Amino acid sequence: MLSISKPFSVLFATGIAFLLPSFSIAFSQSTEANSNTAKTFATEFWFGWLETPKQHLRTILRVEPSPSGNENSGSVVSPDQTPDWLPLTDLQIDATGRWQFTVENPAAPNRAAKYTGKLLSTLQVDGELEQNGAKLPLTLKKIDSLPTETPRDLGADEIWLGTLDLVVRKMDFRIRVYSKPPFGASDKPRVLFDSLTQNANGIPVEATVDGETHTFDMKSIQAKFVGKMNKTGTEIEGRFLQGPLPLQLVMKRQSNESTHSVQKQNKEMRHATQSTEKPSSKVLEPDSPTLLKDETTSSAKTARTVSTEFYEETPFQVNFGSSKPRPGKEPTAANKGITLSGTITIPKRKEGTQQRKFAAVVMVTGSGPQDRNETIGRHKPFEVIAHDLAKNGIASLRYDDRGVGESTGDFLNATSEDFAKDALEVWAHAKTIPEIDSAKIGILGHSEGGLVGPIAAVWEPGIAFLILIAPPGVTGAEILTSQIDRMAELQGMSKSDREATMGLQIKLQDLASGYFTDDTKLSLDIQNAVKQSWDSIKSIAKEQDPKVDLDQACRELTTQIESQLQQLRMPWYKFFLKYDPSPNWMMLRCPTLAMWGSNDVQVLPELNIAKLKLAMARNPSLDAKLVVLPGLNHLMQKCETGLPEEYEGIDETVSVDALELIRTWALEHSLIAK
């Protein structure tokens, strides 16, 4: 996500902020009996669960004989995400029962997945799905037919629906239970949790029952629902835990709309999802770190040259360290070997205009693992900005973060300074592109990218300009506390309750920013921090749920925080908490445009601008323009409250006001031909 606090929002948030992507996982495939007998069977269906620690998704294979009757063809679908079937290619089944085929996504042909398996019986194939060197086991079992299903039940034998009320917005949840063939078994039901509001399906659940108490543990998102079932077995009332406080939640059993009737020769699977736009069909890297973020990976346009009326787009790759190193900034061992993959957007020259090279920007994403388009839900802000720049005669290079999408490297152990080195590698590559004016290459950064841009510009005097969207001006610790306080205020929390919450927040940040090697000592420090703050914050828990057991709530809060010890160890987080970006503004030499939305609740304009102006006062030669655009949020969308929960529901991706501000500023600085 684009929140600077995204990777740690569960630990420090006052409300619910899932670490969930808009999942778009993987298809895998397989086919049927050997080719010598293929001509004797009609359409067959094979089913398996594709499992990662973060999600479980159904995979359904359809195998059909060709018109000639002597060859097999097939397709595959992951119905929990999309109704789209993908074709199988190179389908081979030999006399020994060996299965092999490839799944190619037309939207991303360079991300094909290959399946190899062995027919163990007439009803089961054991194999592996491989993509980009990563492998996942996938067992396929033959089924007689596909049960009828609806978008509401997704073929589950039992479903529960509930809504979490967070004052200013509601979050709809679903629990699915598969206990009957073909998708489940009565002796070991498969239980899954879905966040319908976030369009995130398939989070695995460990479900336990102790008398009337039912516990649903979603370890992959560090969340839990604990409640008691009523006597009629139609409701479970309890508490949902993923932040510092338990929130009341009621889940209600729904009547099953699925008929589960046998439908032989079923050619078309019922749509498992509904969407206002055509769902994407992506083959995802199994169990990849990119699952920690919004998983819409690189745009389909990066797979080949794409030409439109205004621009052409082509893919590019930069091998870290391939450019001439700057003195004192040679690649470290951790950075060597990294490949950054992205998209170059070059404007088309208008007929009759003077032949000239184009100014260009290197686009740097916000915090968290981001793809080149900075995708959040259905929105792709960087793609929109790149295309608008191209229409106005400015080229751009946008790229997947290291370790994300088609880029290699270790994202989780990198800091903002590492991301500045990445930006400089892409900047150096831009200088080699014939259509680009090497003297007019700048950086456009959003959110954390607005912090990275000035770091790179201070290191590299050749950077021609900066365009910064919602750039931080204060330390990460101040960003987090101000962000959480503003969101809590908008969610209706009283001033006294916010102050109590902030007291614990600050204690935790102090612990996180320190140095520790002993988990036991850190765990003890966390327990003490919660105990010291509990008298101030227990009233909030009581308001959330009058029936709450305060002692139990205190223990649960402590456990939730302790469970995130690994996040506290991340180099990025330690760096972010302490790093003050404002001194860089005392040393900037290039023209700079910085903009914020007045409704930004993640990087508050008034707080950050005030700090930057103090720094700018010590750099009187700096040509900088600081602008607050009314009514816009952190993504530069027109909004009501500015809360992140609004992002997905807003139709526009980037306001025309923001795009026009960039255009006019670029025109003033001769980056656009007049």
C-alpha positions as CSV (number, residue, x, y, z in Angstrom):
1,M,0.0,0.0,0.0
2,L,1.0,3.6,-0.2
3,S,0.8,4.2,3.5
4,I,4.3,4.9,4.9
5,S,3.3,2.9,7.9
6,K,1.9,0.1,5.8
7,P,4.2,-2.7,6.8
8,F,3.6,-2.0,10.5
9,S,0.0,-0.8,10.7
10,V,-1.2,-3.8,12.5
11,L,1.2,-3.2,15.4
12,F,0.6,0.5,15.7
13,A,-2.8,1.2,14.3
14,T,-5.9,2.2,16.3
15,G,-8.2,0.4,13.9
16,I,-8.0,-2.4,11.4
17,A,-5.5,-2.1,8.6
18,F,-4.9,-5.5,7.0
19,L,-1.6,-6.5,5.5
20,L,-3.5,-7.9,2.5
21,P,-3.0,-7.5,-1.2
22,S,-5.8,-7.7,-3.7
23,F,-4.8,-11.3,-4.2
24,S,-4.4,-12.5,-7.8
25,I,-2.7,-15.8,-7.4
26,A,-1.8,-18.3,-9.7
27,F,-3.1,-20.8,-12.0
28,S,-1.6,-24.2,-12.3
29,Q,-2.5,-27.0,-14.5
30,S,-2.4,-30.6,-15.5
31,T,-4.0,-32.9,-17.8
32,E,-5.4,-36.4,-18.1
33,A,-4.6,-39.9,-18.9
34,N,-1.9,-40.7,-21.4
35,S,-2.0,-39.7,-25.0
36,N,-2.6,-43.2,-26.2
37,T,-6.0,-43.3,-24.6
38,A,-6.9,-39.7,-25.0
39,K,-9.3,-40.3,-27.9
40,T,-11.6,-42.4,-25.7
41,F,-12.7,-39.8,-23.1
42,A,-14.8,-36.7,-23.1
43,T,-14.2,-33.5,-21.1
44,E,-12.7,-34.2,-17.7
45,F,-12.1,-32.0,-14.7
46,W,-9.2,-32.2,-12.3
47,F,-9.0,-30.2,-9.0
48,G,-6.3,-29.1,-6.5
49,W,-5.6,-26.6,-3.9
50,L,-2.7,-24.2,-4.5
51,E,-1.3,-23.4,-1.1
52,T,1.1,-20.8,0.2
53,P,1.4,-19.7,3.9
54,K,-0.7,-16.7,3.0
55,Q,-3.5,-18.1,0.9
56,H,-5.3,-21.2,-0.3
57,L,-6.9,-21.0,-3.7
58,R,-8.8,-23.6,-5.7
59,T,-7.3,-24.6,-9.0
60,I,-9.5,-26.4,-11.6
61,L,-8.2,-28.0,-14.8
62,R,-10.4,-28.8,-17.8
63,V,-9.1,-31.4,-20.3
64,E,-10.8,-32.0,-23.6
65,P,-10.0,-34.1,-26.7
66,S,-9.2,-32.3,-29.9
67,P,-11.6,-32.6,-32.9
68,S,-9.3,-35.2,-34.3
69,G,-9.6,-37.3,-31.2
70,N,-5.9,-38.0,-30.8
71,E,-4.7,-35.0,-28.9
72,N,-5.5,-33.4,-25.6
73,S,-6.1,-29.7,-25.0
74,G,-6.9,-28.0,-21.7
75,S,-7.5,-24.8,-19.7
76,V,-7.3,-23.8,-16.1
77,V,-9.1,-21.4,-13.7
78,S,-8.7,-20.1,-10.2
79,P,-12.4,-19.4,-9.5
80,D,-11.9,-17.8,-6.1
81,Q,-10.3,-14.8,-8.0
82,T,-11.6,-14.7,-11.5
83,P,-13.9,-16.6,-13.9
84,D,-11.3,-16.4,-16.7
85,W,-9.9,-19.7,-18.0
86,L,-6.3,-19.7,-19.2
87,P,-5.2,-22.1,-22.0
88,L,-2.6,-24.9,-21.4
89,T,0.2,-25.1,-24.0
90,D,2.7,-27.9,-24.6
91,L,0.4,-30.4,-23.0
92,Q,2.3,-33.8,-22.9
93,I,1.3,-37.0,-21.2
94,D,3.5,-40.0,-22.0
95,A,2.9,-43.7,-21.6
96,T,4.5,-43.7,-18.1
97,G,1.9,-41.3,-16.8
98,R,4.2,-38.3,-16.8
99,W,2.3,-35.0,-17.1
100,Q,3.8,-31.7,-18.4
101,F,2.3,-28.5,-19.6
102,T,2.8,-24.7,-19.5
103,V,0.4,-22.0,-18.5
104,E,0.9,-18.7,-20.4
105,N,-0.9,-15.6,-19.4
106,P,-1.6,-13.4,-22.5
107,A,-1.3,-10.3,-20.3
108,A,2.2,-11.3,-19.1
109,P,3.8,-13.9,-21.5
110,N,7.2,-13.6,-19.8
111,R,5.7,-15.0,-16.5
112,A,4.7,-18.4,-17.7
113,A,4.4,-21.3,-15.2
114,K,5.3,-24.9,-15.9
115,Y,3.7,-28.0,-14.3
116,T,5.3,-31.4,-14.2
117,G,3.6,-34.3,-12.5
118,K,3.2,-38.1,-12.3
119,L,0.0,-40.0,-12.6
120,L,-0.2,-42.1,-9.5
121,S,-3.5,-43.6,-10.2
122,T,-6.4,-43.0,-12.6
123,L,-7.7,-40.4,-10.1
124,Q,-4.6,-38.5,-8.9
125,V,-1.6,-36.7,-10.2
126,D,1.2,-35.4,-7.9
127,G,3.4,-32.6,-9.3
128,E,4.9,-29.2,-8.9
129,L,4.1,-25.8,-10.4
130,E,7.3,-23.8,-11.2
131,Q,7.6,-20.1,-12.0
132,N,10.8,-18.0,-12.1
133,G,12.6,-20.7,-10.1
134,A,10.0,-20.9,-7.3
135,K,8.1,-24.1,-6.9
136,L,4.8,-25.1,-5.2
137,P,3.5,-28.6,-4.8
138,L,0.1,-29.2,-6.6
139,T,-1.8,-32.4,-6.4
140,L,-4.7,-32.8,-8.9
141,K,-7.5,-35.2,-8.3
142,K,-10.1,-36.2,-10.9
143,I,-13.6,-35.1,-10.2
144,D,-16.8,-36.2,-12.0
145,S,-18.2,-32.7,-12.4
146,L,-18.1,-29.2,-11.2
147,P,-20.7,-28.3,-8.5
148,T,-22.8,-25.3,-9.1
149,E,-21.7,-22.3,-7.1
150,T,-22.6,-18.7,-6.6
151,P,-20.4,-15.5,-6.1
152,R,-21.6,-15.5,-2.5
153,D,-20.7,-19.0,-1.4
154,L,-17.8,-19.9,-3.9
155,G,-18.8,-23.5,-3.7
156,A,-18.4,-23.7,0.1
157,D,-20.5,-26.1,2.1
158,E,-21.0,-23.6,4.9
159,I,-20.5,-19.8,4.9
160,W,-20.6,-17.1,7.6
161,L,-20.9,-13.4,7.0
162,G,-20.2,-10.5,9.3
163,T,-19.5,-6.8,9.2
164,L,-17.0,-5.0,11.4
165,D,-18.3,-1.5,12.2
166,L,-15.4,1.1,12.5
167,V,-17.6,4.2,12.7
168,V,-16.5,5.8,9.5
169,R,-16.5,2.7,7.4
170,K,-17.6,-0.9,7.5
171,M,-15.6,-4.0,6.6
172,D,-17.4,-7.1,5.3
173,F,-15.9,-10.5,6.2
174,R,-16.7,-14.1,5.2
175,I,-15.7,-17.4,6.6
176,R,-15.9,-20.4,4.2
177,V,-16.0,-24.1,5.3
178,Y,-15.4,-26.9,2.8
179,S,-16.3,-30.2,4.3
180,K,-17.7,-32.2,1.3
181,P,-16.2,-33.5,-1.9
182,P,-14.8,-32.3,-4.3
183,F,-13.4,-29.3,-2.4
184,G,-13.2,-30.7,1.1
185,A,-13.6,-33.6,3.4
186,S,-15.7,-34.1,6.6
187,D,-12.7,-35.5,8.6
188,K,-10.6,-32.4,7.9
189,P,-12.7,-29.4,6.8
190,R,-10.8,-26.6,5.1
191,V,-11.7,-23.2,6.6
192,L,-10.9,-19.9,4.8
193,F,-11.3,-16.3,5.7
194,D,-12.2,-13.6,3.1
195,S,-12.1,-9.8,3.5
196,L,-14.8,-8.9,1.0
197,T,-14.2,-5.2,1.3
198,Q,-10.6,-5.7,0.2
199,N,-11.4,-8.3,-2.4
200,A,-9.0,-10.7,-0.6
201,N,-9.9,-14.4,-0.6
202,G,-8.4,-17.5,0.7
203,I,-6.6,-16.6,4.0
204,P,-6.1,-20.0,5.7
205,V,-7.8,-20.4,9.1
206,E,-7.0,-22.7,12.0
207,A,-10.4,-23.3,13.6
208,T,-10.9,-24.8,17.1
209,V,-14.0,-25.4,19.2
210,D,-14.1,-25.5,23.0
211,G,-17.7,-26.0,24.1
212,E,-19.5,-22.9,22.8
213,T,-16.3,-21.0,22.1
214,H,-15.1,-21.0,18.5
215,T,-11.7,-19.6,17.6
216,F,-10.6,-18.7,14.1
217,D,-6.9,-18.0,13.9
218,M,-5.6,-16.3,10.7
219,K,-1.9,-16.5,11.4
220,S,-0.8,-15.2,8.0
221,I,-2.4,-11.8,8.7
222,Q,-1.9,-12.0,12.5
223,A,-5.6,-11.8,13.2
224,K,-8.0,-13.8,15.3
225,F,-11.8,-14.0,15.8
226,V,-13.0,-15.6,19.0
227,G,-16.7,-15.9,19.8
228,K,-19.5,-18.0,21.3
229,M,-22.1,-19.7,19.2
230,N,-25.8,-19.3,20.1
231,K,-28.0,-22.2,20.9
232,T,-29.5,-22.4,17.4
233,G,-26.1,-22.5,15.8
234,T,-26.9,-19.5,13.6
235,E,-24.6,-16.8,15.1
236,I,-21.2,-16.5,16.6
237,E,-20.7,-13.3,18.7
238,G,-17.3,-12.3,19.8
239,R,-14.2,-10.2,19.2
240,F,-12.0,-9.6,16.2
241,L,-8.3,-9.0,17.0
242,Q,-5.8,-7.5,14.7
243,G,-4.9,-4.2,16.2
244,P,-4.2,-3.1,19.7
245,L,-7.8,-3.5,20.8
246,P,-10.5,-6.2,20.3
247,L,-13.4,-5.2,18.2
248,Q,-16.9,-6.6,18.5
249,L,-18.0,-8.8,15.6
250,V,-21.0,-11.0,14.9
251,M,-20.8,-13.7,12.2
252,K,-24.1,-15.2,10.9
253,R,-24.5,-18.5,9.2
254,Q,-26.0,-18.2,5.7
255,S,-28.3,-20.6,3.9
256,N,-26.3,-22.5,1.3
257,E,-27.3,-21.4,-2.2
258,S,-25.2,-24.0,-3.9
259,T,-27.1,-26.9,-5.2
260,H,-24.0,-29.2,-5.4
261,S,-25.8,-31.1,-8.1
262,V,-23.8,-33.1,-10.5
263,Q,-23.3,-31.3,-13.9
264,K,-21.5,-33.6,-16.3
265,Q,-19.8,-32.0,-19.3
266,N,-20.0,-28.6,-17.6
267,K,-18.1,-26.4,-20.1
268,E,-18.3,-23.1,-18.1
269,M,-17.6,-22.6,-14.4
270,R,-20.1,-20.4,-12.7
271,H,-18.5,-17.0,-11.9
272,A,-16.9,-17.2,-8.5
273,T,-16.4,-13.5,-8.3
274,Q,-18.2,-10.4,-9.4
275,S,-16.4,-7.2,-10.6
276,T,-17.2,-4.0,-12.3
277,E,-14.2,-4.5,-14.5
278,K,-12.7,-7.5,-16.3
279,P,-10.7,-9.4,-13.7
280,S,-7.0,-9.9,-14.4
281,S,-5.7,-13.4,-14.9
282,K,-2.2,-13.5,-13.5
283,V,0.2,-16.3,-12.8
284,L,1.8,-15.3,-9.6
285,E,5.2,-16.2,-8.2
286,P,4.2,-18.8,-5.5
287,D,5.0,-17.9,-1.9
288,S,6.8,-14.8,-3.0
289,P,7.5,-11.8,-0.7
290,T,5.4,-9.8,-3.1
291,L,2.4,-11.3,-1.4
292,L,3.0,-8.9,1.4
293,K,1.7,-6.0,-0.7
294,D,-0.9,-5.3,-3.3
295,E,-0.1,-8.1,-5.7
296,T,-1.1,-6.6,-9.1
297,T,2.3,-7.0,-10.6
298,S,3.8,-5.3,-13.6
299,S,1.4,-4.0,-16.2
300,A,0.7,-6.1,-19.3
301,K,2.2,-3.3,-21.3
302,T,5.7,-4.1,-20.1
303,A,5.8,-7.4,-21.9
304,R,6.2,-5.9,-25.3
305,T,6.3,-2.6,-27.1
306,V,3.0,-0.9,-26.9
307,S,2.1,2.0,-29.1
308,T,-0.7,4.5,-28.7
309,E,-1.6,7.9,-30.2
310,F,0.6,9.7,-27.6
311,Y,3.4,7.3,-26.6
312,E,5.2,4.1,-27.0
313,E,6.1,1.8,-24.0
314,T,8.8,-0.8,-23.9
315,P,10.3,-2.9,-21.1
316,F,13.7,-2.3,-19.7
317,Q,16.1,-4.0,-17.3
318,V,19.0,-2.4,-15.3
319,N,21.6,-4.6,-13.7
320,F,22.7,-2.9,-10.5
321,G,26.2,-1.6,-10.7
322,S,26.3,-1.7,-14.5
323,S,26.6,2.1,-14.7
324,K,29.8,3.9,-13.8
325,P,29.9,4.1,-10.0
326,R,30.0,7.4,-8.3
327,P,33.0,8.0,-6.0
328,G,32.2,6.7,-2.5
329,K,28.9,5.1,-3.8
330,E,30.1,1.9,-5.2
331,P,27.6,-1.0,-5.0
332,T,27.8,-2.9,-1.7
333,A,27.8,-6.7,-1.7
334,A,24.1,-6.6,-0.7
335,N,23.3,-4.6,-3.9
336,K,25.4,-6.4,-6.4
337,G,23.5,-8.6,-8.8
338,I,20.2,-6.9,-8.4
339,T,18.2,-6.5,-11.6
340,L,15.5,-3.8,-11.8
341,S,12.8,-4.3,-14.4
342,G,10.4,-1.7,-15.6
343,T,8.7,0.3,-18.3
344,I,9.9,3.2,-20.4
345,T,7.3,5.5,-21.7
346,I,8.4,7.7,-24.6
347,P,6.2,10.4,-26.1
348,K,5.4,10.4,-29.8
349,R,6.6,13.5,-31.6
350,K,3.8,15.6,-33.1
351,E,3.9,16.2,-36.8
352,G,5.4,19.5,-37.7
353,T,7.2,20.0,-34.3
354,Q,10.9,20.5,-34.0
355,Q,12.9,17.3,-33.5
356,R,14.2,17.5,-29.9
357,K,15.0,15.1,-27.1
358,F,12.5,14.7,-24.2
359,A,12.9,15.5,-20.6
360,A,12.3,12.4,-18.4
361,V,11.5,11.4,-14.8
362,V,12.5,8.3,-12.9
363,M,9.4,7.3,-10.8
364,V,10.0,6.2,-7.2
365,T,7.2,4.4,-5.3
366,G,5.9,4.8,-1.8
367,S,6.6,2.5,1.2
368,G,6.1,-1.2,1.1
369,P,6.9,-3.6,-1.7
370,Q,5.4,-1.8,-4.8
371,D,5.1,-2.7,-8.4
372,R,6.1,-0.3,-11.2
373,N,2.5,1.1,-11.4
374,E,2.3,1.6,-7.6
375,T,-0.8,-0.4,-7.8
376,I,-3.4,-0.1,-5.0
377,G,-6.6,-2.1,-5.6
378,R,-7.9,-1.2,-9.1
379,H,-5.8,2.0,-9.2
380,K,-2.4,2.3,-10.9
381,P,-1.3,5.9,-10.1
382,F,2.1,5.7,-11.7
383,E,0.7,4.4,-15.0
384,V,-1.8,7.3,-15.1
385,I,0.9,9.8,-14.3
386,A,3.3,8.3,-16.9
387,H,0.8,8.5,-19.6
388,D,-0.3,12.0,-18.8
389,L,3.4,13.1,-18.8
390,A,3.8,11.5,-22.2
391,K,0.9,13.4,-23.6
392,N,2.7,16.5,-22.6
393,G,6.0,15.5,-24.0
394,I,7.8,14.1,-20.9
395,A,9.3,10.6,-20.9
396,S,9.3,8.4,-17.8
397,L,10.8,5.2,-16.4
398,R,8.9,3.3,-13.8
399,Y,10.1,0.0,-12.3
400,D,9.2,-2.7,-9.9
401,D,10.9,-2.3,-6.4
402,R,13.8,-4.7,-5.8
403,G,12.4,-8.1,-5.0
404,V,9.0,-7.3,-6.4
405,G,7.4,-8.4,-9.7
406,E,10.1,-8.8,-12.3
407,S,12.9,-7.2,-10.3
408,T,15.3,-9.2,-8.2
409,G,16.9,-8.5,-4.8
410,D,15.9,-8.5,-1.1
411,F,13.3,-5.9,-0.4
412,L,12.8,-6.7,3.3
413,N,16.4,-6.0,4.3
414,A,16.7,-2.7,2.3
415,T,16.3,0.9,3.6
416,S,15.3,4.2,2.0
417,E,19.0,4.8,1.2
418,D,19.1,1.5,-0.8
419,F,16.0,2.6,-2.7
420,A,17.8,5.9,-3.5
421,K,20.7,3.8,-5.0
422,D,18.1,1.9,-7.1
423,A,16.7,5.2,-8.4
424,L,20.1,6.4,-9.3
425,E,20.8,3.2,-11.3
426,V,17.6,3.8,-13.3
427,W,18.5,7.5,-13.7
428,A,21.9,6.5,-15.1
429,H,20.2,4.1,-17.5
430,A,17.9,6.9,-18.7
431,K,20.9,8.9,-19.7
432,T,21.7,6.2,-22.3
433,I,18.3,6.3,-24.1
434,P,18.7,8.2,-27.4
435,E,15.3,9.9,-27.2
436,I,15.9,11.4,-23.7
437,D,17.8,14.6,-23.0
438,S,20.5,13.5,-20.6
439,A,20.6,17.0,-19.0
440,K,16.9,17.0,-18.2
441,I,16.3,13.8,-16.2
442,G,14.7,14.2,-12.8
443,I,13.0,12.1,-10.1
444,L,9.3,11.9,-9.4
445,G,8.6,10.3,-6.0
446,H,5.5,9.6,-4.0
447,S,5.2,9.3,-0.2
448,E,8.4,7.5,0.8
449,G,9.6,8.1,-2.8
450,G,9.3,11.8,-1.8
451,L,12.0,11.1,0.8
452,V,14.1,9.0,-1.5
453,G,14.2,11.6,-4.3
454,P,16.0,14.3,-2.2
455,I,18.5,11.7,-0.9
456,A,19.4,10.8,-4.5
457,A,19.5,14.4,-5.5
458,V,21.9,15.3,-2.7
459,W,24.2,12.4,-3.7
460,E,24.0,13.1,-7.5
461,P,24.3,16.8,-8.6
462,G,23.3,15.8,-12.1
463,I,19.7,15.2,-11.2
464,A,17.9,18.0,-13.0
465,F,14.7,18.4,-11.0
466,L,12.4,16.8,-8.4
467,I,8.6,16.3,-8.4
468,L,7.5,15.1,-5.0
469,I,4.0,13.9,-4.2
470,A,3.2,13.9,-0.4
471,P,6.9,14.0,0.6
472,P,7.7,13.6,4.3
473,G,9.4,16.4,6.1
474,V,9.7,14.9,9.6
475,T,11.0,11.6,11.0
476,G,9.2,8.3,10.5
477,A,8.3,8.3,14.2
478,E,6.5,11.6,13.8
479,I,4.9,10.4,10.6
480,L,3.4,7.4,12.4
481,T,2.2,9.2,15.5
482,S,0.6,12.0,13.5
483,Q,-0.9,9.6,11.0
484,I,-2.5,7.4,13.6
485,D,-3.8,10.3,15.7
486,R,-5.5,11.9,12.6
487,M,-7.1,8.7,11.5
488,A,-8.3,8.0,15.0
489,E,-9.8,11.5,15.2
490,L,-11.7,10.9,11.9
491,Q,-12.9,7.6,13.2
492,G,-14.6,9.3,16.2
493,M,-12.1,8.6,19.0
494,S,-12.0,11.2,21.7
495,K,-9.0,13.3,22.4
496,S,-8.3,11.6,25.8
497,D,-8.5,8.2,24.2
498,R,-6.2,9.2,21.4
499,E,-3.7,10.6,23.9
500,A,-3.8,7.3,25.8
501,T,-3.2,5.3,22.6
502,M,-0.4,7.6,21.6
503,G,1.3,7.0,25.0
504,L,1.6,3.3,24.2
505,Q,2.5,4.0,20.5
506,I,5.5,6.2,21.6
507,K,6.7,3.5,24.0
508,L,6.6,0.9,21.3
509,Q,8.4,3.2,18.8
510,D,11.1,3.8,21.4
511,L,11.6,0.0,21.8
512,A,11.6,-0.5,18.0
513,S,14.2,2.2,17.3
514,G,16.6,0.8,19.8
515,Y,19.1,-2.1,19.4
516,F,18.3,-5.5,20.8
517,T,19.6,-9.0,20.4
518,D,17.6,-10.8,23.1
519,D,14.0,-11.7,22.2
520,T,13.2,-12.5,25.8
521,K,14.3,-9.0,27.0
522,L,12.4,-7.4,24.2
523,S,9.3,-9.4,25.0
524,L,9.6,-8.3,28.7
525,D,9.9,-4.7,27.6
526,I,6.8,-4.9,25.5
527,Q,4.8,-6.5,28.4
528,N,6.0,-3.7,30.6
529,A,5.0,-1.0,28.1
530,V,1.5,-2.4,27.8
531,K,1.1,-2.7,31.6
532,Q,2.3,0.9,32.1
533,S,-0.3,2.2,29.5
534,W,-3.1,-0.2,30.3
535,D,-4.9,2.0,32.9
536,S,-5.1,4.7,30.2
537,I,-6.3,2.6,27.3
538,K,-8.5,-0.1,29.0
539,S,-11.5,2.3,28.8
540,I,-11.2,2.1,25.0
541,A,-11.5,-1.7,25.1
542,K,-14.6,-1.3,27.4
543,E,-16.2,1.1,25.0
544,Q,-15.6,-1.2,22.1
545,D,-17.1,-4.2,23.9
546,P,-18.9,-3.7,27.3
547,K,-18.6,-7.4,27.9
548,V,-14.9,-7.6,27.4
549,D,-12.7,-9.4,29.9
550,L,-10.1,-6.6,30.5
551,D,-7.4,-9.0,31.8
552,Q,-7.8,-11.2,28.7
553,A,-7.8,-8.1,26.4
554,C,-4.5,-7.0,28.0
555,R,-2.9,-10.4,27.4
556,E,-4.2,-10.4,23.8
557,L,-2.9,-7.0,23.1
558,T,0.5,-8.0,24.4
559,T,0.5,-11.2,22.4
560,Q,-0.4,-9.3,19.2
561,I,2.5,-6.9,19.6
562,E,5.0,-9.7,20.5
563,S,4.0,-11.6,17.4
564,Q,5.5,-8.9,15.3
565,L,9.0,-9.0,16.7
566,Q,10.4,-9.7,13.3
567,Q,9.0,-6.5,11.9
568,L,10.7,-4.6,14.7
569,R,14.0,-6.1,13.5
570,M,13.7,-4.9,9.9
571,P,16.4,-2.5,8.8
572,W,13.9,-0.4,6.9
573,Y,11.8,0.2,10.0
574,K,14.7,1.2,12.2
575,F,16.0,3.6,9.6
576,F,12.6,5.0,8.9
577,L,11.8,5.8,12.5
578,K,14.9,7.8,13.1
579,Y,15.6,9.4,9.7
580,D,15.0,13.1,9.4
581,P,14.5,14.0,5.7
582,S,14.5,17.8,6.2
583,P,18.3,18.4,6.2
584,N,18.5,17.2,2.6
585,W,16.4,20.3,1.7
586,M,19.2,22.5,3.0
587,M,21.5,21.0,0.3
588,L,19.2,20.6,-2.7
589,R,20.3,22.4,-5.8
590,C,17.7,21.4,-8.4
591,P,14.3,22.9,-9.0
592,T,11.7,21.1,-6.9
593,L,7.9,20.9,-6.9
594,A,6.3,19.4,-3.8
595,M,2.6,18.8,-3.4
596,W,0.2,17.5,-0.8
597,G,-3.5,16.9,-0.6
598,S,-5.3,18.9,2.1
599,N,-7.1,15.7,3.2
600,D,-3.9,13.6,3.4
601,V,-4.1,11.7,6.7
602,Q,-0.9,9.7,6.1
603,V,1.6,12.5,5.5
604,L,-0.1,15.5,7.1
605,P,0.6,18.7,5.1
606,E,0.7,21.2,7.9
607,L,3.2,19.2,10.0
608,N,5.6,18.3,7.2
609,I,5.5,21.6,5.3
610,A,6.4,23.5,8.5
611,K,9.5,21.4,9.0
612,L,10.6,21.7,5.3
613,K,10.2,25.5,5.3
614,L,12.6,25.7,8.3
615,A,15.1,23.7,6.3
616,M,14.5,25.8,3.1
617,A,15.2,29.0,5.0
618,R,18.8,27.8,5.2
619,N,18.9,27.2,1.5
620,P,17.8,30.6,0.0
621,S,19.0,29.7,-3.5
622,L,16.6,26.7,-3.7
623,D,14.0,27.0,-6.4
624,A,11.2,25.1,-4.6
625,K,7.4,25.3,-4.9
626,L,5.3,23.9,-2.1
627,V,1.5,23.4,-2.9
628,V,-1.4,22.0,-0.9
629,L,-4.3,21.0,-3.3
630,P,-7.7,21.3,-1.6
631,G,-9.9,18.2,-1.2
632,L,-7.3,15.6,-2.2
633,N,-6.0,12.6,-0.3
634,H,-2.6,10.9,-0.1
635,L,-3.1,9.4,-3.6
636,M,-4.1,12.8,-5.0
637,Q,-7.7,11.7,-5.4
638,K,-10.7,13.9,-4.6
639,C,-12.2,12.5,-1.4
640,E,-14.4,13.0,1.6
641,T,-12.3,12.1,4.7
642,G,-9.0,11.1,3.2
643,L,-9.0,7.8,5.1
644,P,-7.2,4.9,3.2
645,E,-10.4,2.9,3.2
646,E,-11.8,5.4,0.6
647,Y,-9.1,4.8,-2.0
648,E,-10.6,1.7,-3.7
649,G,-14.1,3.2,-4.0
650,I,-13.0,6.5,-5.6
651,D,-13.4,6.4,-9.4
652,E,-10.5,8.6,-10.3
653,T,-7.0,7.4,-9.9
654,V,-5.2,10.8,-9.9
655,S,-7.0,14.2,-9.8
656,V,-6.7,16.4,-12.9
657,D,-5.7,19.2,-10.5
658,A,-2.5,17.3,-9.5
659,L,-1.7,16.4,-13.1
660,E,-2.3,20.0,-14.2
661,L,0.0,21.3,-11.5
662,I,2.8,19.0,-12.7
663,R,2.2,20.1,-16.3
664,T,2.3,23.8,-15.6
665,W,5.3,23.6,-13.4
666,A,7.1,21.5,-16.0
667,L,6.2,24.1,-18.6
668,E,7.6,26.9,-16.5
669,H,10.9,25.0,-16.1
670,S,11.3,24.3,-19.9
671,L,10.7,20.6,-19.5
672,I,7.9,20.7,-22.0
673,A,8.3,22.2,-25.5
674,K,6.2,25.4,-25.9
